[in-house]
Amino acid sequence: MNVSDLPSPICWILFQVLLQAQKELLTYSDTGISVLGEGNIPDNYQVMFLQGGGSGQFSGVPLNLIGLKEGRCADYLVTGTWSAKAAKEAEKYGKVNVVHPKLDSYTKIPDSSSWTLNPSASYVYYCCNETVHGVEFNFVPETNGVVLVSDMSSNFLSRPVDVSKFGLIYAGAQKNVGCAGVTVVIVREDLIGHALKECPIVLDYKVQVENNSMYNTPPCFSIYIMGLVMEWIKNSGGSAAMETLNRKKSSTIYDIINASNGFYVCPVEEACRSRMNVPFRVGKKEGDEGLEKKFLDRASKRGMISLKGHRSVGGMRASLYNAVTVEEAEALADFMKEFQKEHQ
Ligand code: PMP
């Protein structure tokens, strides 16, 4: 982009500032002194800042990786809306094997003894935290050497992650590390350069890595904000400190649900309850619509908004991303206790 493309001088100044911020971010990742967490990304990984959101990577992952092995097949764990969408998209480019029996409802992670992993799959894919259903992996799946790929869009930097166990990790920034418009993709170097020939150039990891994520005009503002949020995370004690806080916040809410004698119901099995998104019904197992509406109205009068669950599942969902404080989670817990007392 050059000056003549921009409508005003102030815009040019802003552009320069943002480009500087972006360069710094990219340089950090080039040199390994990454602002991503405490820089726990091994040297043989590349970090990209791409457009297209998490959904862009539903296509980007198969387009770049499904051709890693002959046969173009990939294993998918489907534990909620987002991994289901990713698996559906991958089917356009190769054979997708869902490794476990189909789930009737997204409330659990099937026991790994029931998985049939295909040793000739190009990669194994899973969504680390299913944002809509509140199902989170608290373990890294064992793939017996097959490349592991994870969508961490809604729990990125919410806890430490051993990057070396993964071939690729990606995350849209808008939940835990910034605003919409940029997606972080961390990829092991040997997996770059295997894109299918039909891969759109903006999604081609080799092209983007060679151009420092600037093959096309980057989303400067989103990258700048992400840099600030990452600095904030680092200065707050990094992903380990985030984990402590996120455990505390989520257990505050789950404790209320568990002690409510069925007034609040979380459908997700205890072992995989998300620390980021807590879905629950009010009144009874399948939810009492009138009571749920009242719950939302009363909560919003207290300044607690966006508690309505995703339209595909209904009920409530408390999202407890890094930006939510322990005090805010406690305020919700107090309100829940009070509401139960008044309505049961
Ligand atoms: N994956 C997960 C886990 C998500 O929560 C979302 C969006 N909420 C997406 C992917 C899709 O991201 P985007 O809307 O940025 O395409």
Residues whose N, C-alpha, C, O or C-beta is under 5 A from the ligand:
A	BS01	PMP	G52 G53 G54 S55 G56 W82 N129 T131 D151 S153 S154 G172
